[in-house]
Amino acid sequence: MRVLVTGGAGFVGANLVSYLIDHGHEVRILDDLSAGSRPEWWGNRSKRPQVVEGHVEDAASARRATRGMDAVVHLAAKPGVADSVAHPEQDFRSNVLGTFTVLDGARRAGVRTFVFASSGAVLAGATPPLREDMAPAPQSPYGASKLYGEGLVAASDVFGITGVSLRFANVYGPLSAHKGSVIAQFLKRVLAGRPLLIYGTGRQTRDFLFVEDVCTAVERALGAKRKGVYHLGTGVETSVNELVRAVQKVSGTKGQVDRQPARPADAARSFVDLSAARRALKWSPRVDLEEGLRRTLEWMRSSAGRGP
Ligand SMILES: NC(=O)c1ccc[n+]([C@@H]2O[C@H](COP(=O)([O-])OP(=O)(O)OC[C@H]3O[C@@H](n4cnc5c(N)ncnc54)[C@H](O)[C@@H]3O)[C@@H](O)[C@H]2O)c1
């Protein structure tokens, strides 16, 4: 397939681009390179993606990037809940207007499949396991922007586009050095010999999903015959305290822990019910937390944090 990956220079995008190229797809990227670094990490790969540098909310860039594509994976976004509260207008531009503009480009270009990176933030405050039949209730501009995207993507069958929204759990893995997420932070601190930082009791839980498992799910979604919304995760509920122990085991350190007051918007518990994704996409995650942490740490050690 000829696949446009927006946000292809970011964490999930950079992993996905390699994955799709290795699986025989032709890949183009649309990214404004506002997060991470320039994609030098593609290094000596024989097949490289074509890079269109531009904003997703810019109609000319979106049209140029979607032209000739069979499918779009729309990842480009300002990803933080806290950032969206601090800068809602930026969230609107990139995440709402950006999603509209890329989908509009896809419609004009006759693209058949559109895969959208959504988030559990559309269900903020819901009691887990998170399921697709729960009523959405975003509590941040970020969550609201993802809900808008899901709606638009679901409605795009009126244009002959099959739209699939994937609500990623907490994704981690290589090429994440620029991320502020808990696993990226913990591993960077372990390597720097600094204490791990826990906000609150550490009993808050998350569902940690290795990025390679996201890539396999996206590839399945590219072959979807009908539209849908699916939670992607492992279904395993892991507390931050358990994560600390796993990081200590994998890194062979008995690192110190610093405790800070809980952050106000932090969900107490989160994990997903992945039965719909299993059924409809024939997808299951394969990498458990320990293996995923080991592979991420290995990348961080070998690259010293290079890459997007
Ligand atoms: N990483 C996670 O745990 C997670 C969880 C849920 C959902 N998501 C979603 O997955 C997607 C990818 O997340 P990520 O972790 O790779 O984030 P990231 O910040 O590493 O990547 C985002 C990419 O989008 C690009 N970008 C941002 N604004 C842009 C704009 N206006 N125009 C063009 N490019 C722009 C950035 O340069 C970057 O390369 C996002 O949509 C995010 O909301 C991620």
The ligand as an ORCA input file, in Angstrom:
! r2SCAN-3c Opt
* xyz 0 1
  N       2.373      8.017     23.012
  C       1.261      7.685     23.641
  O       1.287      7.077     24.727
  C      -0.087      8.025     23.040
  C      -1.260      7.652     23.728
  C      -2.496      7.964     23.167
  C      -2.566      8.616     21.930
  N      -1.419      8.989     21.316
  C      -1.519      9.701     20.040
  O      -0.638      9.105     19.108
  C      -0.125     10.098     18.206
  C       1.389     10.067     18.181
  O       1.895     10.334     19.483
  P       3.455     10.322     19.809
  O       3.592      9.808     21.195
  O       4.206      9.677     18.706
  O       3.740     11.898     19.845
  P       5.001     12.729     19.253
  O       4.895     14.097     19.843
  O       6.263     11.972     19.455
  O       4.695     12.781     17.711
  C       3.795     13.711     17.134
  C       4.357     14.118     15.795
  O       3.452     15.036     15.194
  C       4.180     16.151     14.689
  N       3.269     17.315     14.740
  C       2.746     17.924     15.828
  N       1.941     18.943     15.452
  C       1.973     18.978     14.107
  C       1.338     19.799     13.117
  N       0.507     20.788     13.466
  N       1.603     19.547     11.807
  C       2.427     18.533     11.435
  N       3.048     17.734     12.320
  C       2.813     17.950     13.636
  C       5.378     16.310     15.604
  O       6.454     16.974     14.974
  C       5.712     14.846     15.906
  O       6.619     14.321     14.960
  C      -0.705     11.435     18.685
  O      -1.857     11.709     17.931
  C      -1.096     11.163     20.121
  O      -2.138     12.004     20.544
  C      -0.177      8.708     21.827
*
